[in-house]
């Protein structure tokens, strides 16, 4: 086995153990993981898009916004996180408009901030939050792993050659099918399947995760970089590992917020709304 492949496997095992351990523990442990991912994502985003060079003061505000969001998550003031993040994005957009700065600034604030918020919101502190987070992990990881292997085995037409030449339609379809089945496996290990809502949610999350993967590929191609950073041996950066997860969690957050609006906000457990329980 090649040294690089061994390094990738070892890093993947360590990362999975950390993620699953924090997910099982929940509470502050998972909140800490969520904000760590969010802060590292902003670091890589600002580095890739060269915000430090192009807009130092704007980037400083971006860091301040991420620290405030992280503090709110760690203090368990989740109801304040989205309003604070929305205000930060608006202020950053105003700054860019006045100073003719980079629109990658408000984009990065939104991307990284929603990463921390959506992860922490999905896991929550209860049993349903644990299952909901495992459900999302299963969909995203199942999609990612099987998209790679099916694409390599079957080949065929490219999915988005201008953005990511290696991805194929066969891999995308195979990954989606396996991602949905993986999510259903986690759900049915704990609950009975009553209708098609859960497969539909898994389908949405699987597609969202692949869009997230393509989105990060677009950013890296736009700025001419191979990896988002070198923080993870054999894998590149944090964004390289969680790009699909970020979009899947964002999609889950939107699904839940939409359901809460339709129900008049009567549901209180994020996991119960996401899993349709």
C-alpha positions as CSV (number, residue, x, y, z in Angstrom):
1,X,0.0,0.0,0.0
2,X,1.4,3.4,-1.0
3,X,2.5,5.7,1.8
4,X,0.1,8.5,0.7
5,X,-2.9,6.1,0.8
6,X,-1.9,4.8,4.2
7,X,-1.7,8.4,5.5
8,X,-5.1,9.2,4.0
9,X,-6.7,6.1,5.7
10,X,-5.1,6.9,9.0
11,X,-6.2,10.5,8.9
12,X,-9.7,9.4,7.9
13,X,-10.0,7.0,10.8
14,X,-8.8,9.6,13.3
15,X,-11.2,12.2,11.9
16,X,-14.2,9.8,11.9
17,X,-13.4,8.8,15.5
18,X,-13.3,12.4,16.7
19,X,-16.5,13.3,14.8
20,X,-18.4,10.2,16.1
21,X,-17.1,10.5,19.6
22,X,-18.1,14.2,19.9
23,X,-21.5,13.3,18.3
24,X,-22.1,10.5,20.9
25,X,-21.1,12.8,23.7
26,X,-23.2,15.7,22.5
27,X,-23.5,18.9,24.6
28,X,-20.4,21.1,24.9
29,X,-18.1,18.5,23.3
30,X,-20.1,18.6,20.0
31,X,-20.6,22.4,20.2
32,X,-16.8,22.7,20.5
33,X,-16.3,20.5,17.4
34,X,-18.9,22.5,15.5
35,X,-17.3,25.9,16.2
36,X,-13.8,24.5,15.6
37,X,-14.9,23.4,12.1
38,X,-16.6,26.7,11.5
39,X,-13.5,28.7,12.5
40,X,-11.2,26.5,10.5
41,X,-13.5,26.8,7.5
42,X,-13.4,30.6,7.7
43,X,-9.6,30.5,8.0
44,X,-9.3,28.4,4.8
45,X,-12.0,30.5,3.0
46,X,-10.2,33.8,3.8
47,X,-6.9,32.3,2.8
48,X,-8.1,30.8,-0.5
49,X,-9.9,34.0,-1.5
50,X,-7.0,36.2,-0.3
51,X,-9.1,38.4,1.9
52,X,-6.1,39.1,4.1
53,X,-4.4,40.8,1.2
54,X,-7.4,42.4,-0.5
55,X,-9.4,43.6,2.5
56,X,-7.5,43.3,5.8
57,X,-10.0,45.3,7.9
58,X,-13.0,43.6,6.3
59,X,-11.4,40.2,7.1
60,X,-10.8,41.3,10.7
61,X,-14.5,41.9,10.9
62,X,-15.1,38.5,9.4
63,X,-13.1,36.9,12.1
64,X,-14.9,38.9,14.8
65,X,-18.3,37.7,13.4
66,X,-17.1,34.1,13.6
67,X,-15.9,34.5,17.1
68,X,-19.2,36.0,18.3
69,X,-21.2,33.2,16.6
70,X,-18.8,30.6,18.1
71,X,-19.3,32.1,21.6
72,X,-23.1,32.0,21.2
73,X,-23.0,28.4,20.1
74,X,-20.7,27.4,23.1
75,X,-22.9,29.4,25.5
76,X,-25.9,27.5,24.0
77,X,-27.7,30.7,22.9
78,X,-28.8,29.1,19.6
79,X,-31.8,31.4,19.2
80,X,-29.4,34.4,18.8
81,X,-27.0,32.8,16.3
82,X,-29.0,33.3,13.1
83,X,-30.0,36.9,13.8
84,X,-26.4,37.8,14.7
85,X,-25.0,36.0,11.7
86,X,-27.6,37.7,9.4
87,X,-26.6,41.1,10.9
88,X,-22.9,40.4,10.3
89,X,-23.5,39.4,6.7
90,X,-25.5,42.6,6.1
91,X,-22.8,44.8,7.7
92,X,-20.1,43.0,5.6
93,X,-22.2,43.5,2.4
94,X,-22.6,47.2,3.3
95,X,-18.8,47.5,3.9
96,X,-18.1,45.8,0.6
97,X,-20.5,48.1,-1.2
98,X,-19.0,51.3,0.3
99,X,-15.4,50.3,0.1
100,X,-15.7,48.4,-3.2
101,X,-14.2,45.3,-1.5
102,X,-14.5,41.6,-2.1
103,X,-17.9,39.9,-2.1
104,X,-16.1,36.8,-0.9
105,X,-16.1,38.5,2.6
106,X,-19.9,38.2,3.3
107,X,-19.9,34.9,1.4
108,X,-17.3,33.6,3.8
109,X,-19.1,34.9,6.9
110,X,-22.2,33.1,5.8
111,X,-20.5,29.9,4.7
112,X,-18.5,29.4,7.9
113,X,-21.1,30.8,10.3
114,X,-23.8,28.5,9.0
115,X,-21.4,25.6,9.3
116,X,-21.1,26.0,13.1
117,X,-24.8,26.9,13.6
118,X,-26.3,24.1,11.5
119,X,-24.0,21.4,13.0
120,X,-24.8,22.5,16.5
121,X,-28.5,22.8,15.8
122,X,-28.8,19.4,14.3
123,X,-27.1,17.6,17.1
124,X,-28.7,19.5,19.9
125,X,-28.7,17.9,23.3
126,X,-31.2,15.1,23.0
127,X,-31.5,11.5,21.7
128,X,-33.3,12.6,18.5
129,X,-30.5,15.0,17.8
130,X,-28.0,12.2,18.1
131,X,-29.9,10.1,15.5
132,X,-30.5,13.1,13.3
133,X,-26.7,13.9,13.2
134,X,-25.8,10.2,12.5
135,X,-28.5,10.3,9.8
136,X,-26.8,13.3,8.1
137,X,-23.4,11.8,8.5
138,X,-24.6,8.5,6.9
139,X,-26.1,10.3,3.9
140,X,-23.1,12.5,3.3
141,X,-20.4,9.8,3.9
142,X,-22.3,7.2,1.9
143,X,-22.8,9.6,-1.0
144,X,-19.1,10.7,-1.0
145,X,-17.6,7.2,-0.7
146,X,-19.8,5.4,-3.2
147,X,-19.8,8.3,-5.7
148,X,-16.0,7.9,-5.8
149,X,-16.0,4.1,-6.2
150,X,-19.0,3.9,-8.6
151,X,-17.6,6.7,-10.7
152,X,-14.2,4.9,-10.9
153,X,-15.8,1.6,-11.8
154,X,-18.5,2.7,-14.3
155,X,-17.1,6.0,-15.7
156,X,-19.1,7.6,-18.4
157,X,-20.1,11.2,-19.1
158,X,-18.6,13.9,-16.8
159,X,-20.9,15.6,-14.3
160,X,-19.3,19.1,-14.4
161,X,-16.0,19.0,-16.4
162,X,-15.4,22.7,-16.2
163,X,-15.5,22.6,-12.4
164,X,-14.4,19.1,-11.4
165,X,-13.2,16.9,-14.3
166,X,-13.0,13.7,-12.2
167,X,-16.7,13.5,-11.3
168,X,-19.1,11.5,-13.5
169,X,-22.9,11.2,-13.7
170,X,-22.6,7.5,-12.8
171,X,-20.8,8.4,-9.7
172,X,-23.3,11.1,-8.8
173,X,-26.2,8.7,-9.3
174,X,-24.5,5.8,-7.5
175,X,-23.5,8.0,-4.6
176,X,-27.0,9.4,-4.3
177,X,-28.6,5.9,-4.2
178,X,-26.1,4.7,-1.6
179,X,-26.3,7.9,0.4
180,X,-30.1,7.5,0.7
181,X,-29.8,3.8,1.6
182,X,-27.2,4.7,4.3
183,X,-29.5,7.3,5.8
184,X,-32.4,4.9,5.7
185,X,-30.3,2.3,7.5
186,X,-29.5,4.7,10.4
187,X,-33.2,5.7,10.6
188,X,-34.7,2.2,10.4
189,X,-32.2,1.0,13.1
190,X,-34.1,3.1,15.6
191,X,-37.6,3.8,14.1
192,X,-40.1,2.3,11.7
193,X,-40.5,3.8,8.3
194,X,-44.0,5.2,8.0
195,X,-43.9,7.1,4.8
196,X,-41.6,8.5,2.1
197,X,-40.6,11.6,4.0
198,X,-37.3,10.2,5.3
199,X,-36.1,8.9,1.9
200,X,-37.1,12.3,0.4
201,X,-35.1,14.1,3.0
202,X,-32.1,11.8,2.5
203,X,-32.3,12.4,-1.3
204,X,-32.3,16.2,-0.7
205,X,-29.3,16.0,1.6
206,X,-27.4,13.7,-0.7
207,X,-27.9,16.1,-3.7
208,X,-27.0,19.0,-1.5
209,X,-23.8,17.4,-0.4
210,X,-22.7,16.8,-4.0
211,X,-23.5,20.5,-4.8
212,X,-21.4,21.5,-1.8
213,X,-18.5,19.4,-3.2
214,X,-18.8,21.1,-6.6
215,X,-19.1,24.5,-5.0
216,X,-15.8,24.1,-3.2
217,X,-14.2,22.7,-6.4
218,X,-15.4,25.9,-8.1
219,X,-13.8,28.1,-5.5
220,X,-10.5,26.3,-5.7
221,X,-10.5,26.4,-9.5
222,X,-11.4,30.1,-9.4
223,X,-8.4,30.9,-7.3
224,X,-6.0,28.3,-8.7
225,X,-5.4,26.1,-5.6
226,X,-5.4,22.3,-5.3
227,X,-6.3,22.0,-1.6
228,X,-8.0,24.4,0.8
229,X,-5.0,24.0,3.2
230,X,-2.6,21.4,4.5
231,X,-4.1,21.0,7.9
232,X,-5.1,17.3,7.5
233,X,-2.3,15.0,6.4
234,X,-3.1,13.2,3.2
235,X,-6.4,15.0,2.8
236,X,-5.7,18.7,2.4
237,X,-7.8,21.1,4.4
238,X,-11.0,21.0,6.5
239,X,-13.1,22.4,3.7
240,X,-11.9,19.5,1.5
241,X,-13.4,17.1,4.0
242,X,-16.6,18.9,5.0
243,X,-17.7,20.7,1.8
244,X,-20.5,18.2,1.3
245,X,-21.4,18.1,5.0
246,X,-21.7,21.9,5.1
247,X,-24.3,22.0,2.3
248,X,-26.2,19.0,3.6
249,X,-26.4,20.5,7.1
250,X,-27.5,23.8,5.6
251,X,-30.2,22.1,3.6
252,X,-31.3,20.3,6.8
253,X,-31.5,23.6,8.6
254,X,-33.6,25.1,5.8
255,X,-35.9,22.1,5.8
256,X,-36.5,22.4,9.6
257,X,-36.9,26.2,9.5
258,X,-39.5,25.8,6.7
259,X,-41.4,23.1,8.7
260,X,-41.3,25.2,11.8
261,X,-42.8,28.2,9.9
262,X,-45.5,26.0,8.5
263,X,-46.3,24.6,11.9
264,X,-46.3,27.9,13.6
265,X,-43.1,27.1,15.5
266,X,-44.8,24.5,17.7
267,X,-42.0,21.9,17.4
268,X,-39.1,22.4,19.7
269,X,-36.7,19.5,19.0
270,X,-34.7,20.0,15.8
271,X,-34.1,16.3,15.4
272,X,-37.8,15.5,15.7
273,X,-38.6,17.9,12.9
274,X,-35.8,16.7,10.6
275,X,-36.7,13.1,11.1
276,X,-40.4,13.7,10.8
277,X,-41.2,12.4,14.2
